[in-house]
C-alpha cells in the first residue's frame, strides 16, 4: 500500500473511532418585530437551562429587559427571552444546567449511590485539587470500577440523559464528552451522575426514580483519570456559573449524617 493510501486509511480509522461531536442544548433565533427584534431561545433538553444574554456590539439600541439578562428556560420549550429596539447590535448567549429559582433543602440526607453493605473510597472530595473547584467545588468522586451499579442518591425526575460517548482522558477534549444522568429533585436542584459506560445507563428522560433505584453502570467516559462516579448537586447562578451544594450522607456505623472526606472509605447502610 502506498504512503498516500496508508495515511488515508489511518484517518478513516480515526474518524470511525471518534466520539460524536458536541451539540449545544440551547439555541437562539431572531424574530423581526416593529422597530426591533425578539430574541427567541430554545432548550432541546428536558432539564431546566439558565441562559444569559449579553451585547457584544450595540449602537442606539435598548433591550427589554436590560442586558446582561439571565433567565431559566424550561425543558423542551422555546420562549421569547428579550426584545431589542433598534437594529445595530450583536449579542452573545451563554448557558448553564439548572434553574435560577432552585434552592437546596439542607434538611435532606442523601443515600450513598451504591448497594447495602458496599464500601467505596472517596477519590476526590469537596474542594478537590484536580477538578473540584469553581462550579464543581462540592462534587464527590467515588472509587467505582467500570461496570459497578450506580443507584439514585435521592428521589426525583430524570431530566437529561447523555450516553453517546465511549472514551475518557485527561485532555480538555473530553471535558463535556461524558455519559451522564441528571435528576431534578423536589427543591429544583439537579443531581448529576457522570462517567457512565457507553450504553450503560438504565433510565430515560421523564422517568421518576426513588432513592436506591438503579440508574446505570459506572464507566470511564469524559474528563477522567480512570473509572469512577462523579456526583454533584447544583443550581444555576446565571449562564456562566452554577452553584454546587455541600451535602451529607447516611453512612453505616455513624449515628449522624456525614460530609464525605477525601481518602476515607464509607459503607452503605
Secondary structure, 3 states (H helix, E strand, C coil): CCHHHHHHHHHHHHHHHCCCCCCCCEEEEEEEECCEEEEEEEECCCCCEEEEEEEEEECCCEEECCCCEEEEECCCEEEEEEEEECCCEEEEEEEEECCCCCCCCCCCCEECCCCCCCEEEEEECCCCCCCCCHHHCCCEEECCCCCCEEECCCCEEEEEEECCCCCEECCHHHCCCCCEEEEECCCCCEEEEECEEEEEECCCCCCEECCCCEEEEECCCEECCCCCEEEEEEEECCCCCEEECCCCEECCCCCCCECCCCCCEEECC
